[in-house]
Amino acid sequence: MLQPPSDPTDVVAVIRGVIASEEEAIAHYEKLIELARHHHDYVSENLAIEILSEEEAHRQQFQGYLKEYSK
């Protein structure tokens, strides 16, 4: 779960926290997709795939921020 860093001005720590949260969400949606597929719930599977795509895009965006702020 995303918690504020001890130093609220530590932008890199905030970005790393967001990336960790995105990775947790990605793992959750991957499991949900497998469960939905197993139970032949294709509507839920498609919805989870769409959300997973958004979470992966968010992670990529924040990985870019991390690269910029870590210079």
C-alpha positions as CSV (number, residue, x, y, z in Angstrom):
1,M,0.0,0.0,0.0
2,L,1.3,3.4,-0.9
3,Q,2.4,5.4,2.1
4,P,4.0,8.8,2.1
5,P,7.8,8.8,2.6
6,S,9.3,10.1,5.8
7,D,10.6,13.0,3.8
8,P,7.7,14.4,1.7
9,T,10.1,16.3,-0.5
10,D,11.8,13.0,-1.6
11,V,10.3,12.9,-5.1
12,V,12.3,9.7,-6.0
13,A,10.8,7.9,-3.0
14,V,7.3,8.9,-4.0
15,I,7.8,7.8,-7.6
16,R,9.2,4.4,-6.3
17,G,6.2,4.0,-4.1
18,V,3.8,4.7,-7.0
19,I,5.7,2.1,-9.2
20,A,5.4,-0.5,-6.4
21,S,1.7,0.2,-6.1
22,E,1.3,-0.1,-9.8
23,E,3.1,-3.5,-9.8
24,E,0.8,-4.7,-7.0
25,A,-2.2,-3.7,-9.1
26,I,-0.8,-5.4,-12.2
27,A,-0.3,-8.6,-10.3
28,H,-3.9,-8.4,-9.0
29,Y,-5.4,-7.9,-12.5
30,E,-3.3,-10.7,-13.9
31,K,-4.8,-13.1,-11.3
32,L,-8.2,-11.7,-12.0
33,I,-7.8,-12.3,-15.7
34,E,-6.8,-16.0,-15.1
35,L,-9.7,-16.5,-12.7
36,A,-12.2,-15.0,-15.1
37,R,-10.8,-17.1,-18.0
38,H,-11.0,-20.2,-15.9
39,H,-14.7,-19.5,-15.1
40,H,-15.4,-18.6,-18.7
41,D,-16.4,-15.0,-17.6
42,Y,-15.2,-13.2,-20.7
43,V,-16.8,-9.9,-19.9
44,S,-14.9,-9.7,-16.6
45,E,-11.8,-11.0,-18.4
46,N,-12.0,-8.2,-21.0
47,L,-12.6,-5.5,-18.4
48,A,-9.6,-6.7,-16.4
49,I,-7.4,-6.7,-19.5
50,E,-8.4,-3.1,-20.3
51,I,-7.6,-2.1,-16.7
52,L,-4.3,-4.0,-16.7
53,S,-3.3,-2.1,-19.8
54,E,-3.9,1.2,-18.1
55,E,-2.0,0.0,-15.0
56,E,1.0,-1.0,-17.2
57,A,0.9,2.4,-18.9
58,H,0.9,4.1,-15.5
59,R,3.9,2.0,-14.4
60,Q,5.8,2.9,-17.6
61,Q,5.0,6.5,-17.2
62,F,6.4,6.6,-13.6
63,Q,9.4,4.5,-14.6
64,G,10.1,7.4,-17.1
65,Y,9.8,9.9,-14.3
66,L,12.1,7.8,-12.1
67,K,14.7,7.8,-14.9
68,E,14.5,11.6,-15.2
69,Y,14.6,12.3,-11.5
70,S,17.4,9.8,-10.9
71,K,19.9,11.7,-13.1
